[in-house]
Amino acid sequence: MLEQLVVALIVLIAAAYSAWHICPASVRLSLVKRLQKRCQNSAVGPFMPTIARAAAVPNGACAGCAASGRCPATRAAMARANEI
Amino acid sequence: MTAATSTVDAPRRVALLGNPNCGKTALFNLLTGSRQKVANYAGVTVERKEGRVLSPAGHSYRVLDLPGAYSLNADSADEAVTRDVLLGRLEDEDRPELLVCVTDATNLRLNLRLVLEVRQLGIPMVLALNMSDLAARRGIKVDTEKLSKLLGVPVVNTVGVQRNGAEALLATLDQMDLAALAERAPAWETPSLEDVTRTHRRVRRILAEVLDAPDTDSRYDEKIDRVIMHPVFGLLILAVVLLLMFQAVFSWAAVPMGVIEAGTGWLGEWVSGLMSDGPLRSLLVDGIIAGVGSVLIFLPQIVILFAFILALEDSGYLPRAAFLLDRFMGKVGLSGRSFIPLLSSFACAIPGIMATRVISNSRDRLTTIMIAPLMTCSARLPVYALLIGAFIPQQTVAGLFNLQGLVLFGLYVFGIVSAMFVAWVMQRLGGSLAHHPLMMELPTWRLPNLRNLLLGLYERVKIFMRRVGGIILAMMIVLWALSTYPAAPIGATGPAIDYSYAGMIGHFIQPLFAPLGFSWEICVALVPGMAAREVAVGALATVYAVSGGADEAAELGSLVAQQWSLATALALMVWYVFAPQCLPTLAVIKRETQTWRYPLLAAGYLFGMAWFAAMVTYQLAVALGAG
C-alpha cells in the first residue's frame, strides 16, 4: 500500500511538473494570479511572489541557454510577475 | 526618461556597442563572467543582454551588451534595439550612463564611423580597441594617445578572449566622470548623405594620423579565401567538411555511447536485483532508467556535432559558407541574411527564429521563420541516431565513408532542400523571387579559441542534461504511468499494455498513421515528442520496456530492428525531417510574428508535408520489398 502511495505521489509530481513546463509563461502567470487571491491568507501566501517569478521564466527548448533569459517577452512577463 | 547619476550603491549603467563581430560579446563575457554565445561572424547578438561587474576600485557596473550596428540609422530590428537603448526610447530600459564603443583594431576604417556618430550623442564614452593582440600580430600599430586626443575620449586596448584582457578598460571606467551626462535624452537625427560623406572623410583623416598598417594584400586571409571561396573548389571543400562532421558523429561517438549504454544496463540490473517486484521497481527500471537512459546515450554524438559547429564558427568559416551558398539561396528568393538564422536553427529552431530579427525585409523574415523548423535541430539527432544505428549497416562506402554517417548527412541535406523548396513556394506565392545581394562583413580567419569552444560545449551539455533531468524525466514517469495503468482485466488475453491508457491512445491514433506504417507504439511516442522531440526515443524505450520487461530496457536499438520493417524506419526518419511536433517552436513563431496565423500555418504545412513524405517513403519502400 505504501509503495503504491509513493508511486502515485511521484507520478503526480511528474505530471504537475510536465504541465507547468509545457504551459506558456502567460498562462502560468494568470493561473498564479488567480491562485494568489485564494491563497493570500494561507501558508502558501508568502511564497506567491517566488512562484510568480518562476512562472515568468520561459521553459522552451532553449530554456537552459544563457541567452534566453533576457528577451523582451521575459522582461514583460517578469514585470507582470513583480505585480504579484 | 531621465538619467540618474551613480551613487556608491547604485550600479553604473554601461552599454557595450560597436559594429557586428568586433568582439562585444566576448568582452561582455569577460567583464561579467557570463556565458553568452560568441561566434566569429556578425549577427549573433540580436537583443540587449545584461550582466554585472564589480571593478577593482569597488564600483558596481550594470553592463549591457547591445546588438552590433554599423550606424544608428537602423536598417533592421536588432540595430533598432541598439539605437533605442542609446536614445532612451525603450520604456523598460534606463538610458546608459557610460558607453564602451568596442572596435575591431584590425578594421578601424569601418568601425570608426559608428564611433563618430555615437560621439555626437554626448554620453560619456570609452573607446575599446578590441582584438589588439591580433592587430599587433599583423603589424598594425595604432597611436592610442593621438586617437584619444582627436576623438576626445579615452582609448584602451582590450583582448576579449584573454583572461586579463579587460583590466585596462575597467580601470578607465572607474576614472570616468559621470557629471557630464546630460539630464535630457540625447538628440539624434537621421544623417543625410552629406553627413555620411563628411564622417567618411573625417575617418580617413584620423586614420592617416594614427594608423600604421602594412600592405593588406600580403595577408594570409586573402590567400586562404582564394581557395575556400572558389565557386567550384569552395563548394567541394564545404561538402567534404560537412561529410567529415557527420562521419565523426558516428565513428567517434561509438566508444562513449557504449560506455553509457553499459552503465544504464548495469544500473537497471542493479536496481532490479535490489528491489522486489512491484510498481516502484517497474517505475524506476522501465520508466526512469530505460526512458532517460535511452536519450542520455546520445550525449556523445551531440557533443561531437557541436564541437565541429563551434570550431567552424570560431574559425570564421561559416560566413564564407554563407557566401558560397548565397547563389542557391538567391534562386529561391531568400536573402543572404537568412543564412545565420537558418544556421542557428541546426542547434534549435527557437534561437534561429529569434535571429531572423537581423533580416530587414519583412517578407524574407517571415519566409525564414517559416522554414527554420525544417533545419535539423539537435533534438532530432537522438531519433535519427537510434533509427540509423538500428537499420543501417556499419559498412564502408567507396573505401572511405561510413554508410551510417552518409545517411545522417543525407537527412540533413533533405531538410535543407525541403526548406529551400518551401521558401521558393512562399516567395513565389508572394510574387517576390528577386535576389537580394548578400552584404556581409567577412571575419578574419583565426584558430578556434579553446575557451570559447569549451564554453560553447559546456552550454550545450548543460542544456541537454537539464532537459534529460527535467522535462524528459518527468514525461517518462507520466508515460510509464499511462503505459502501466489500468492493469489488464482478469482473463485478458492480450499484452497488459494494450489495456493501458497509453495503449488506448496509441490504438486510437494509429489509423491516421497506418498508411505510414507506424505501429501504435510509435504513435504513443509521437505525443510526448511534442514537448521535446527527443522524448519520443525515451517514450519508445518506456513503452517497450513496460510491455517487454526489464531485460529490454537498455536495448532499444536492437528491439526496434526486430519489430519494425525497414520501410517503417525510413518513413519515421522522413517524418522527423518535417516533424511539426515542437510546441515551444510554434510558441516562439507566435511571439515573433505577433499573430496565431503563422504558427498555425507552420504546424499545418509541416504536418501535411511530414505525413505525405512519410507515406510516399513507406509505400515506395514496401513496393521495393523493404516492407
Interface residues (C-beta under 8 A of the other chain):
Chain A: E3 Q4 V6 V7 I10 V11 A14 A15 Y17 S18 H21 I22 P24 N59 G60 A61 C62 A63 G64 C65 A66 A67 S68 R70 C71 P72 A73 R75 A76 A79
Chain B: S34 R35 Q36 K37 E47 R48 K49 E50 D92 G278 P279 L280 L283 C348 A349 I350 P351 M354 C377 A379 E459 K462 I463 R466 R467 G470 I471 L473 A474 M475 I477 V478 W480 A481 A531 A532 C582 L583 P584 T585 A587 V588 R591
